[in-house]
Amino acid sequence: MSSYSLSVGNSPKAQLAPYATAEKYGFIWVFPEKIAPNDLPEFDELQGKKLVTQADKAFERKCHHHICMMNGIDAQHLKTVHHLDIKMDLSLRQNESGTQIDFTMKGNVPNTTLRESFIHYFWGETYEYSMRYDNGCIGLLTIMKNVRFFLLYT
């Protein structure tokens, strides 16, 4: 983490407020404080690995950002959008400092249709994803955890 403070001219009293900064995931993060409260969150599965990142097209939602963040753990999404009726179980894990919480959703994939048979072949019998929330402002979504296709071909 870095902190930048700019002086105006030769007057030490005229200066801009310092902000902590960090570079991660292809972005420069600016904190509204001189010292960042803690490091930026990481994906457990990607720690220590070289990452290639790509920024998506910016868009604006007409709702509070927490509404979009909570959509990451919407258990009905698979059923209403993808027509997969997976009964998901929720597990929660909070870090020691109380600044991060992980929501993990996991369930057995039905095997009653041709589509579900393909899913069984590529994913396996279960589907799992997790959402990590950090300080109520950053959300990290990990989808297709422990998927057979990636385990066989990576």
PyMOL commands that set and color helices and strands:
alter all, ss='L'
color gray80, all
select helices_A, chain A and resi 44-46+65-73+77-82+114-123+148-153
alter helices_A, ss='H'
color red, helices_A
select strands_A, chain A and resi 2-4+7-8+11-15+19-24+27-30+87-94+100-108+126-134+138-142
alter strands_A, ss='S'
color yellow, strands_A
deselect
rebuild
show_as cartoon
